[in-house]
């Protein structure tokens, strides 16, 4: 699915990691990402919106044209929205939602992305 998406969209990863995210993604065969932002390598961590702003800058795209998909409401969705991105929250159907999703798409599986983006 990521390979299919990579043919139509520019993909990136924003991760709080230890400086090894590029290697981990390559080892797992998950390498269709044009930009990989690893917090240890850029000295900014989620939930700071600056890490999302950096991703947009490296993709050379306005934040408003980016859909960020994250599994943490507080560390992913809130700061991505603060940086001006659209957001999708990857959450189990049983996960309690915040009071208002406020235009945020909720998906239970990454496979739902293709229909969300169609």
VMD Tcl script that builds the backbone (N, CA, C; Angstrom):
set m [mol new atoms 354]
animate dup $m
set s [atomselect $m all]
$s set {name element resname resid chain x y z} {
  {N N UNK 1 A 0.813 -1.178 0.000}
  {CA C UNK 1 A 0.000 0.000 0.000}
  {C C UNK 1 A 0.870 1.261 0.000}
  {N N UNK 2 A 1.932 1.274 0.798}
  {CA C UNK 2 A 2.819 2.439 0.823}
  {C C UNK 2 A 3.437 2.699 -0.545}
  {N N UNK 3 A 3.807 1.641 -1.241}
  {CA C UNK 3 A 4.377 1.814 -2.588}
  {C C UNK 3 A 3.349 2.439 -3.524}
  {N N UNK 4 A 2.089 1.993 -3.437}
  {CA C UNK 4 A 1.038 2.584 -4.277}
  {C C UNK 4 A 0.864 4.060 -3.939}
  {N N UNK 5 A 0.822 4.373 -2.652}
  {CA C UNK 5 A 0.668 5.770 -2.251}
  {C C UNK 5 A 1.857 6.615 -2.702}
  {N N UNK 6 A 3.044 6.038 -2.663}
  {CA C UNK 6 A 4.254 6.777 -3.044}
  {C C UNK 6 A 4.244 7.155 -4.524}
  {N N UNK 7 A 3.469 6.438 -5.333}
  {CA C UNK 7 A 3.373 6.793 -6.754}
  {C C UNK 7 A 2.494 8.022 -6.964}
  {N N UNK 8 A 1.607 8.294 -6.013}
  {CA C UNK 8 A 0.680 9.409 -6.170}
  {C C UNK 8 A 0.967 10.575 -5.227}
  {N N UNK 9 A 1.674 10.298 -4.130}
  {CA C UNK 9 A 1.899 11.313 -3.102}
  {C C UNK 9 A 3.348 11.294 -2.650}
  {N N UNK 10 A 3.787 12.413 -2.107}
  {CA C UNK 10 A 5.118 12.483 -1.505}
  {C C UNK 10 A 4.947 12.072 -0.046}
  {N N UNK 11 A 5.679 11.062 0.383}
  {CA C UNK 11 A 5.510 10.513 1.730}
  {C C UNK 11 A 6.677 10.886 2.632}
  {N N UNK 12 A 6.359 11.058 3.891}
  {CA C UNK 12 A 7.377 11.351 4.882}
  {C C UNK 12 A 7.029 10.708 6.208}
  {N N UNK 13 A 8.008 10.636 7.089}
  {CA C UNK 13 A 7.841 10.099 8.442}
  {C C UNK 13 A 8.361 11.141 9.420}
  {N N UNK 14 A 7.601 11.341 10.491}
  {CA C UNK 14 A 8.031 12.172 11.613}
  {C C UNK 14 A 7.999 11.262 12.830}
  {N N UNK 15 A 9.152 11.078 13.471}
  {CA C UNK 15 A 9.233 10.127 14.572}
  {C C UNK 15 A 10.088 10.634 15.721}
  {N N UNK 16 A 9.625 10.384 16.937}
  {CA C UNK 16 A 10.489 10.526 18.103}
  {C C UNK 16 A 11.285 9.234 18.157}
  {N N UNK 17 A 12.555 9.314 17.824}
  {CA C UNK 17 A 13.372 8.114 17.754}
  {C C UNK 17 A 14.758 8.411 18.298}
  {N N UNK 18 A 15.682 7.535 18.014}
  {CA C UNK 18 A 17.022 7.602 18.609}
  {C C UNK 18 A 18.120 7.833 17.586}
  {N N UNK 19 A 17.746 8.328 16.415}
  {CA C UNK 19 A 18.731 8.550 15.369}
  {C C UNK 19 A 18.838 7.385 14.400}
  {N N UNK 20 A 18.004 6.365 14.614}
  {CA C UNK 20 A 18.091 5.163 13.784}
  {C C UNK 20 A 16.858 4.929 12.913}
  {N N UNK 21 A 15.945 5.889 12.845}
  {CA C UNK 21 A 14.719 5.683 12.076}
  {C C UNK 21 A 14.990 5.402 10.604}
  {N N UNK 22 A 15.885 6.119 9.917}
  {CA C UNK 22 A 16.140 5.773 8.511}
  {C C UNK 22 A 16.585 4.313 8.347}
  {N N UNK 23 A 17.460 3.845 9.223}
  {CA C UNK 23 A 17.934 2.460 9.131}
  {C C UNK 23 A 16.815 1.474 9.439}
  {N N UNK 24 A 16.002 1.764 10.449}
  {CA C UNK 24 A 14.892 0.869 10.801}
  {C C UNK 24 A 13.909 0.725 9.647}
  {N N UNK 25 A 13.575 1.833 9.012}
  {CA C UNK 25 A 12.642 1.780 7.886}
  {C C UNK 25 A 13.234 1.001 6.713}
  {N N UNK 26 A 14.518 1.212 6.444}
  {CA C UNK 26 A 15.175 0.489 5.351}
  {C C UNK 26 A 15.218 -1.007 5.645}
  {N N UNK 27 A 15.579 -1.371 6.879}
  {CA C UNK 27 A 15.644 -2.789 7.255}
  {C C UNK 27 A 14.282 -3.462 7.166}
  {N N UNK 28 A 13.216 -2.719 7.461}
  {CA C UNK 28 A 11.865 -3.283 7.417}
  {C C UNK 28 A 11.284 -3.275 6.007}
  {N N UNK 29 A 12.040 -2.742 5.054}
  {CA C UNK 29 A 11.546 -2.673 3.685}
  {C C UNK 29 A 10.492 -1.587 3.508}
  {N N UNK 30 A 10.490 -0.613 4.415}
  {CA C UNK 30 A 9.538 0.495 4.344}
  {C C UNK 30 A 10.296 1.748 3.929}
  {N N UNK 31 A 10.658 1.802 2.666}
  {CA C UNK 31 A 11.533 2.880 2.221}
  {C C UNK 31 A 10.939 3.797 1.154}
  {N N UNK 32 A 9.604 3.920 1.024}
  {CA C UNK 32 A 9.119 4.831 -0.016}
  {C C UNK 32 A 9.029 6.274 0.469}
  {N N UNK 33 A 9.732 6.591 1.559}
  {CA C UNK 33 A 9.602 7.909 2.166}
  {C C UNK 33 A 10.644 8.877 1.622}
  {N N UNK 34 A 10.157 9.998 1.138}
  {CA C UNK 34 A 11.042 11.026 0.598}
  {C C UNK 34 A 11.755 11.768 1.725}
  {N N UNK 35 A 11.078 11.931 2.850}
  {CA C UNK 35 A 11.615 12.655 3.993}
  {C C UNK 35 A 11.409 11.812 5.247}
  {N N UNK 36 A 12.467 11.696 6.044}
  {CA C UNK 36 A 12.378 11.021 7.339}
  {C C UNK 36 A 12.915 11.990 8.382}
  {N N UNK 37 A 12.042 12.409 9.272}
  {CA C UNK 37 A 12.423 13.322 10.348}
  {C C UNK 37 A 12.527 12.490 11.622}
  {N N UNK 38 A 13.721 12.335 12.127}
  {CA C UNK 38 A 13.998 11.586 13.353}
  {C C UNK 38 A 14.369 12.611 14.416}
  {N N UNK 39 A 13.616 12.640 15.497}
  {CA C UNK 39 A 13.798 13.681 16.514}
  {C C UNK 39 A 15.229 13.775 17.024}
  {N N UNK 40 A 15.919 12.661 17.150}
  {CA C UNK 40 A 17.293 12.690 17.653}
  {C C UNK 40 A 18.244 13.353 16.662}
  {N N UNK 41 A 17.890 13.323 15.405}
  {CA C UNK 41 A 18.753 13.911 14.375}
  {C C UNK 41 A 18.455 15.391 14.114}
  {N N UNK 42 A 17.271 15.847 14.521}
  {CA C UNK 42 A 16.898 17.239 14.246}
  {C C UNK 42 A 16.751 18.071 15.523}
  {N N UNK 43 A 16.962 17.447 16.671}
  {CA C UNK 43 A 16.952 18.142 17.969}
  {C C UNK 43 A 15.627 18.832 18.297}
  {N N UNK 44 A 14.536 18.250 17.848}
  {CA C UNK 44 A 13.194 18.703 18.242}
  {C C UNK 44 A 12.316 17.460 18.308}
  {N N UNK 45 A 11.454 17.412 19.313}
  {CA C UNK 45 A 10.637 16.211 19.544}
  {C C UNK 45 A 9.150 16.535 19.494}
  {N N UNK 46 A 8.374 15.534 19.116}
  {CA C UNK 46 A 6.929 15.646 19.265}
  {C C UNK 46 A 6.645 15.750 20.765}
  {N N UNK 47 A 5.745 16.546 21.173}
  {CA C UNK 47 A 4.657 17.192 20.437}
  {C C UNK 47 A 4.948 18.621 19.983}
  {N N UNK 48 A 6.178 19.021 19.855}
  {CA C UNK 48 A 6.500 20.372 19.391}
  {C C UNK 48 A 6.072 20.502 17.919}
  {N N UNK 49 A 5.182 21.437 17.600}
  {CA C UNK 49 A 4.760 21.602 16.203}
  {C C UNK 49 A 5.916 21.894 15.253}
  {N N UNK 50 A 7.051 22.359 15.779}
  {CA C UNK 50 A 8.196 22.683 14.923}
  {C C UNK 50 A 8.698 21.462 14.153}
  {N N UNK 51 A 8.533 20.275 14.699}
  {CA C UNK 51 A 8.995 19.075 13.990}
  {C C UNK 51 A 8.141 18.832 12.740}
  {N N UNK 52 A 6.865 19.206 12.814}
  {CA C UNK 52 A 5.972 19.069 11.662}
  {C C UNK 52 A 6.240 20.179 10.641}
  {N N UNK 53 A 6.533 21.359 11.128}
  {CA C UNK 53 A 6.898 22.458 10.242}
  {C C UNK 53 A 8.170 22.114 9.473}
  {N N UNK 54 A 9.116 21.491 10.147}
  {CA C UNK 54 A 10.352 21.054 9.498}
  {C C UNK 54 A 10.061 20.035 8.400}
  {N N UNK 55 A 9.171 19.095 8.673}
  {CA C UNK 55 A 8.806 18.097 7.658}
  {C C UNK 55 A 8.216 18.775 6.428}
  {N N UNK 56 A 7.332 19.734 6.632}
  {CA C UNK 56 A 6.727 20.456 5.503}
  {C C UNK 56 A 7.802 21.198 4.710}
  {N N UNK 57 A 8.729 21.826 5.428}
  {CA C UNK 57 A 9.816 22.550 4.751}
  {C C UNK 57 A 10.663 21.588 3.927}
  {N N UNK 58 A 10.989 20.434 4.486}
  {CA C UNK 58 A 11.829 19.471 3.749}
  {C C UNK 58 A 11.092 18.874 2.557}
  {N N UNK 59 A 9.782 18.773 2.651}
  {CA C UNK 59 A 8.991 18.315 1.505}
  {C C UNK 59 A 8.748 19.445 0.505}
  {N N UNK 60 A 9.090 20.679 0.920}
  {CA C UNK 60 A 8.867 21.862 0.109}
  {C C UNK 60 A 7.383 21.986 -0.258}
  {N N UNK 61 A 6.541 21.799 0.758}
  {CA C UNK 61 A 5.095 21.890 0.589}
  {C C UNK 61 A 4.511 22.782 1.678}
  {N N UNK 62 A 3.437 23.486 1.370}
  {CA C UNK 62 A 2.768 24.232 2.431}
  {C C UNK 62 A 2.112 23.230 3.393}
  {N N UNK 63 A 2.181 23.476 4.687}
  {CA C UNK 63 A 1.579 22.537 5.643}
  {C C UNK 63 A 0.118 22.210 5.336}
  {N N UNK 64 A -0.627 23.177 4.832}
  {CA C UNK 64 A -2.047 22.938 4.556}
  {C C UNK 64 A -2.284 21.897 3.469}
  {N N UNK 65 A -1.262 21.585 2.677}
  {CA C UNK 65 A -1.407 20.576 1.619}
  {C C UNK 65 A -1.020 19.175 2.100}
  {N N UNK 66 A -0.635 19.061 3.366}
  {CA C UNK 66 A -0.144 17.793 3.908}
  {C C UNK 66 A -1.190 17.160 4.807}
  {N N UNK 67 A -1.387 15.874 4.627}
  {CA C UNK 67 A -2.218 15.083 5.543}
  {C C UNK 67 A -1.272 14.293 6.424}
  {N N UNK 68 A -1.271 14.602 7.705}
  {CA C UNK 68 A -0.459 13.849 8.658}
  {C C UNK 68 A -1.320 12.758 9.267}
  {N N UNK 69 A -0.789 11.544 9.316}
  {CA C UNK 69 A -1.477 10.413 9.925}
  {C C UNK 69 A -0.687 10.014 11.155}
  {N N UNK 70 A -1.347 10.011 12.304}
  {CA C UNK 70 A -0.663 9.651 13.536}
  {C C UNK 70 A -1.553 8.870 14.472}
  {N N UNK 71 A -0.917 8.097 15.335}
  {CA C UNK 71 A -1.681 7.264 16.263}
  {C C UNK 71 A -1.816 7.865 17.656}
  {N N UNK 72 A -1.206 8.994 17.901}
  {CA C UNK 72 A -1.326 9.661 19.193}
  {C C UNK 72 A -2.036 11.005 19.003}
  {N N UNK 73 A -3.144 11.157 19.704}
  {CA C UNK 73 A -3.867 12.423 19.590}
  {C C UNK 73 A -2.990 13.577 20.039}
  {N N UNK 74 A -2.368 13.457 21.208}
  {CA C UNK 74 A -1.593 14.554 21.796}
  {C C UNK 74 A -0.233 14.784 21.131}
  {N N UNK 75 A 0.443 13.726 20.703}
  {CA C UNK 75 A 1.782 13.881 20.131}
  {C C UNK 75 A 1.788 14.002 18.615}
  {N N UNK 76 A 0.691 13.606 17.978}
  {CA C UNK 76 A 0.629 13.644 16.514}
  {C C UNK 76 A -0.418 14.626 16.000}
  {N N UNK 77 A -1.659 14.364 16.317}
  {CA C UNK 77 A -2.752 15.138 15.729}
  {C C UNK 77 A -2.714 16.594 16.170}
  {N N UNK 78 A -2.653 16.840 17.477}
  {CA C UNK 78 A -2.697 18.221 17.977}
  {C C UNK 78 A -1.548 19.066 17.423}
  {N N UNK 79 A -0.295 18.613 17.505}
  {CA C UNK 79 A 0.785 19.463 16.976}
  {C C UNK 79 A 0.803 19.563 15.448}
  {N N UNK 80 A 0.404 18.507 14.740}
  {CA C UNK 80 A 0.345 18.602 13.271}
  {C C UNK 80 A -0.680 19.658 12.871}
  {N N UNK 81 A -1.821 19.659 13.538}
  {CA C UNK 81 A -2.837 20.679 13.267}
  {C C UNK 81 A -2.313 22.075 13.627}
  {N N UNK 82 A -1.579 22.177 14.735}
  {CA C UNK 82 A -1.014 23.469 15.144}
  {C C UNK 82 A -0.023 23.982 14.101}
  {N N UNK 83 A 0.638 23.058 13.391}
  {CA C UNK 83 A 1.588 23.440 12.334}
  {C C UNK 83 A 0.870 23.762 11.023}
  {N N UNK 84 A -0.452 23.578 10.990}
  {CA C UNK 84 A -1.228 23.915 9.797}
  {C C UNK 84 A -1.565 22.750 8.897}
  {N N UNK 85 A -1.249 21.533 9.315}
  {CA C UNK 85 A -1.530 20.347 8.506}
  {C C UNK 85 A -2.949 19.831 8.746}
  {N N UNK 86 A -3.454 19.115 7.759}
  {CA C UNK 86 A -4.663 18.328 7.964}
  {C C UNK 86 A -4.215 17.076 8.707}
  {N N UNK 87 A -5.136 16.389 9.351}
  {CA C UNK 87 A -4.708 15.229 10.133}
  {C C UNK 87 A -5.731 14.111 10.074}
  {N N UNK 88 A -5.197 12.896 10.178}
  {CA C UNK 88 A -6.010 11.696 10.352}
  {C C UNK 88 A -5.482 10.993 11.594}
  {N N UNK 89 A -6.392 10.573 12.436}
  {CA C UNK 89 A -6.033 9.900 13.678}
  {C C UNK 89 A -6.233 8.403 13.498}
  {N N UNK 90 A -5.150 7.654 13.611}
  {CA C UNK 90 A -5.177 6.202 13.517}
  {C C UNK 90 A -5.446 5.663 14.912}
  {N N UNK 91 A -6.663 5.190 15.136}
  {CA C UNK 91 A -7.051 4.752 16.476}
  {C C UNK 91 A -7.992 3.556 16.389}
  {N N UNK 92 A -7.858 2.668 17.343}
  {CA C UNK 92 A -8.767 1.518 17.418}
  {C C UNK 92 A -10.196 2.029 17.584}
  {N N UNK 93 A -11.162 1.315 17.024}
  {CA C UNK 93 A -12.550 1.758 17.157}
  {C C UNK 93 A -12.997 1.913 18.615}
  {N N UNK 94 A -12.346 1.203 19.516}
  {CA C UNK 94 A -12.719 1.276 20.926}
  {C C UNK 94 A -12.042 2.419 21.671}
  {N N UNK 95 A -11.084 3.099 21.043}
  {CA C UNK 95 A -10.380 4.204 21.702}
  {C C UNK 95 A -11.324 5.381 21.891}
  {N N UNK 96 A -11.287 5.954 23.081}
  {CA C UNK 96 A -12.122 7.116 23.363}
  {C C UNK 96 A -11.625 8.316 22.565}
  {N N UNK 97 A -12.534 8.964 21.903}
  {CA C UNK 97 A -12.180 10.133 21.087}
  {C C UNK 97 A -12.190 11.385 21.943}
  {N N UNK 98 A -11.400 12.365 21.566}
  {CA C UNK 98 A -11.480 13.667 22.232}
  {C C UNK 98 A -12.890 14.233 22.060}
  {N N UNK 99 A -13.203 15.240 22.817}
  {CA C UNK 99 A -14.553 15.815 22.779}
  {C C UNK 99 A -14.984 16.157 21.350}
  {N N UNK 100 A -14.079 16.720 20.562}
  {CA C UNK 100 A -14.420 17.073 19.178}
  {C C UNK 100 A -13.254 16.701 18.271}
  {N N UNK 101 A -13.553 16.001 17.215}
  {CA C UNK 101 A -12.497 15.640 16.267}
  {C C UNK 101 A -12.118 16.831 15.389}
  {N N UNK 102 A -12.971 17.850 15.322}
  {CA C UNK 102 A -12.610 19.118 14.686}
  {C C UNK 102 A -12.023 18.969 13.283}
  {N N UNK 103 A -12.705 18.241 12.415}
  {CA C UNK 103 A -12.241 18.096 11.045}
  {C C UNK 103 A -11.154 17.058 10.850}
  {N N UNK 104 A -10.827 16.318 11.899}
  {CA C UNK 104 A -9.804 15.276 11.811}
  {C C UNK 104 A -10.481 13.964 11.412}
  {N N UNK 105 A -9.945 13.324 10.397}
  {CA C UNK 105 A -10.467 12.018 9.994}
  {C C UNK 105 A -10.009 10.975 11.003}
  {N N UNK 106 A -10.858 10.024 11.278}
  {CA C UNK 106 A -10.489 8.933 12.177}
  {C C UNK 106 A -10.473 7.645 11.368}
  {N N UNK 107 A -9.339 6.931 11.425}
  {CA C UNK 107 A -9.224 5.661 10.714}
  {C C UNK 107 A -8.775 4.582 11.695}
  {N N UNK 108 A -9.203 3.369 11.448}
  {CA C UNK 108 A -8.837 2.253 12.319}
  {C C UNK 108 A -7.687 1.444 11.741}
  {N N UNK 109 A -7.356 1.691 10.482}
  {CA C UNK 109 A -6.295 0.947 9.803}
  {C C UNK 109 A -5.669 1.835 8.733}
  {N N UNK 110 A -4.380 1.652 8.519}
  {CA C UNK 110 A -3.726 2.407 7.440}
  {C C UNK 110 A -4.335 2.104 6.075}
  {N N UNK 111 A -4.942 0.943 5.948}
  {CA C UNK 111 A -5.557 0.580 4.667}
  {C C UNK 111 A -6.728 1.504 4.322}
  {N N UNK 112 A -7.268 2.189 5.309}
  {CA C UNK 112 A -8.348 3.137 5.057}
  {C C UNK 112 A -7.837 4.415 4.394}
  {N N UNK 113 A -6.532 4.619 4.391}
  {CA C UNK 113 A -5.967 5.827 3.790}
  {C C UNK 113 A -6.319 5.958 2.316}
  {N N UNK 114 A -6.241 4.875 1.599}
  {CA C UNK 114 A -6.484 4.966 0.158}
  {C C UNK 114 A -7.880 5.496 -0.127}
  {N N UNK 115 A -8.884 5.044 0.606}
  {CA C UNK 115 A -10.225 5.558 0.365}
  {C C UNK 115 A -10.359 6.986 0.876}
  {N N UNK 116 A -9.643 7.331 1.927}
  {CA C UNK 116 A -9.670 8.684 2.455}
  {C C UNK 116 A -9.065 9.674 1.461}
  {N N UNK 117 A -8.062 9.243 0.727}
  {CA C UNK 117 A -7.347 10.112 -0.204}
  {C C UNK 117 A -7.954 10.118 -1.611}
  {N N UNK 118 A -8.870 9.203 -1.866}
  {CA C UNK 118 A -9.467 9.096 -3.205}
  {C C UNK 118 A -10.384 10.256 -3.521}
}
mol reanalyze $m
mol bondsrecalc $m
mol representation Tube
mol addrep $m
